[in-house]
Amino acid sequence: MVTKIDEQTTTDPPDLGRSVRVVGRWEPVDASNTPHEKNKRGELGKPLFNWYFNRTPKDALSRISFPQSAADRRHTLQNAVTRAPKGSVNPEKVAVTDPKALTRHIKRVASFFGADVVGIAAVHPSMIYSGSRAPDDGTGAQEGGGGPKADSTEMAKKYPFAICLCTAWDYNLIQAHRHHIGDHAYHFSQAKLQLVYANVAAYIRELGYEAVQNRVQCMPAALAAGIGELGRNGMLITEKFGARVHLGDPILTNMPLIADTPLDIGVEDFCNVCRKCATTCPTNSIPMEGKVVHNGVEKYKINWETCYRLRAYVLDFWEVCLTCVTVCPYTKPNTWWRTMAVESLKRTPFALRPLTVRALKFLDDTFWGKVPRRRVRWLNYDSGILPVKKERTETNGAAAETHGEAPDPDSKVGYYYPLKENTRRFEIMRERASRTKGEVPKAGLARAVQAGAAVMPGADDAPSVRQGPAKNGH
């Protein structure tokens, strides 16, 4: 347990659990080089830039779910929360005589506000964003007002603790992965989490302590806080909800707390054997191979670019994939048999865990299947309706109706575009470009033929700007 940050704590590598190991020099991440920030500057190409800034969904529920999807941003909860002015710190600080009791109290308050998982991390300088700030506007990671960059070591000493919160996505809704049903589970959970964080930060300031956000990387902080372990799919896997949780920006605070320790629920052992997320990923962005060392950290490294780039071409069907979350054996209903399975793996000695994992994976494959295909009906949505990719014929680039009829009204099978797994879409696009230049990568083409890869139709003629209702109204 840690109650203060000293020189020894800031120089030693942090303990992030068994799923991630710091094996070299871990440099703070420059927030301006994260995917969304690169996209905001147009560095990832016109289709992705327009997907982020110029998309307007057809249905009203999607248009109030997320600011970038809104026809009028004033209709989104996240826009209201992020634009609300931050309050000042109460000058009458509440005296703390028992940090352990205060830690329990803060966790109960966060749960009351709506957090599903709460953890406290001891802050390490490497967790702090380079420049100490995630700008969220496509600019460099500098302090507000264009001031000098703050030193990460000093920031970690000033704010020794990070409060990490999660909200869980609805289990039944995320069964409709690669579908607008799953999008709503994702986006509205994100909006709820931002509201929870805002309430917790306001409460801390009213107690007389500082609370700042957009300064620390959420994943290493959550690992150190014992919220979960890092899976092969690059997602945080929690004990109660599996991978179906939303991480936000942890709250850095100078409030005297007690840090939690990393969690061990067997993710390290399960992911080494399972690979269900890798075999069902529609873009092959999740590695089948073992871990690699990236920025001094040994972990499973996903190809974020291929995962991210697909979104610009499938907006008619979904915005957030979630396939790797849905297929994960840890993502199951929170029932007694799931708890028993996780507990049995936790109590199994390390040497015997591979045998236990193979038995649990066999049961998962047998009863839940290897590819998630469950049909989900919710409100006026139905994932049992076959998605149809039609040619774009209108002058504004909009496609005709992109869903057909349900083949069988009583069927329990859902259809999730693209229907073929492991399309290797972007690798094939690179191979096409090479052939155009006269370079024929025979090995790559052979792999494409063997895998039976298919390019999604209509991808190369994506419109430069996606049209929809006006941004200032419907």
C-alpha angles and dihedrals in degrees: 000000000000127000099170139023116244134171093272093053095051096048100044117078113259123251107247097168134253097305094063129034129189103221102160143010108326109203121201112258119248104235092208089066096057117113100259093046092050090049093051088059091050094247094131096056139268099286093056093042090054091044089059101041107021106041123114117175122223099236125068096230091060091048092061097040101078134012094236089054096047127112086201115019091205087075093064124088093214092058091054094047097046094046095047111109116251116245126237126256116264107249090214100078117203110239114238120208099163115041091182092058091045090052091054090047095051090049091051091049092050090049090050090053090054109273114145096196127024129185139166120223129196103234119239121193092241089062091061116092114251103264087021096256139086099212099197090203104082094258130115119291100261133138117275112279093031094279126154121295115263122236111252093218092053090045091053091050093047093048106029097174137055121201109213121197133184136191119202125232116234107268097218094047096051089056081080092070117173087025137100089250090065090044091060092050088052102043100041090048087053091052090049091050093053090053091049092050091049091052094047092048091049091050092051091051090050088056088057101257132114122255121186132171139192090051107094134053109252099214101057090040091053092048092051090046092058095242093131148311131272113257131206087260092062091248129123109251113205129199097240104031105023113214096335097101134109119227120204135182109302119233115246112210143170091216111127105251140152116250121229124230128240119278128241115198096147098266091134091057096039097050091049089064108023110060093169091133092052095050094049100041106119092215101036088240094141116077123242089197129076131276126300133203111251121174090347093308125112109218145117106288117207123201097247094182097061090043092050099042095058092070095074092061102044102046092122089064108028145340104208119040104209093173093125090050095049096047095047110113090222090060099083135124111289095251136140095263092052090050090049092051093050093045092050091053092047091053095045115103113251093247092057098041096093089062092048091048093052091051093049092046090051089054091047093050091046100049102026103028132234096265122041107240104150117145115235126196116190129160104319093336125102124180090195090078111099113245113228123197105214130188119266108244106156121096093241092056096248117143126231121251106319100199129067130195128295106268090214121014090207096046118121093204121105125207118222122186126260087042094194115075122224097021094170084211100166095041088055090050089054090049090052090051090050091051090050089056091048095257111124112193097204095182092054092048091050090053090050092053093046092050092047088231120188130199114226109247119245094025098117095050097053112152118255092230126023111228125214142128114337115276092235096052146336 
